[in-house]
Amino acid sequence: QVQLVESGGGLVQAGGSLRLSCAASGRTFSSYAMGWFRQAPGKEREFVTAINWSGTRKVNADSVKGRFSISRDNAKNTLYLQMNSLKPEDTAVYYCATGPSRTITGTRPSEYDYWGQGTQVTVSS
């Protein structure tokens, strides 16, 4: 049974920073690409960023380029999302998810197979 547990969310002022973590278990973490998605109230879940199995390739949504950075520590089975220069429009529940293979196969939620429960990020203006 694959388990993904996000942590690190909270309330922050605009311009601030947060670091999210996603602890994985039940699968060989290093064998799969990983992604971060977010969902704001009344909106569809949207892609934020993804990383391949080794951390050598990353894909970012235009809305977070230059502000958010994804990384992973395969020895700790943990995925991270460093979020800087946060904006009120970044407010959402953030989810980590596993891809079906080592490489980044896409940016649609349907292309990711296991999901965490999410962590709330709220950015005040």
Secondary structure, 3 states (H helix, E strand, C coil): CCEEEEECCEEEECCCCEEEEEEEECCCHHHCCEEEEEECCCCCCEEEEEECCCCCCEEECHHHCCCEEEEEECCCCEEEEEECCCCHHHCEEEEEEECCCCCCCCCCHHHCCEECCCEEEEEEC
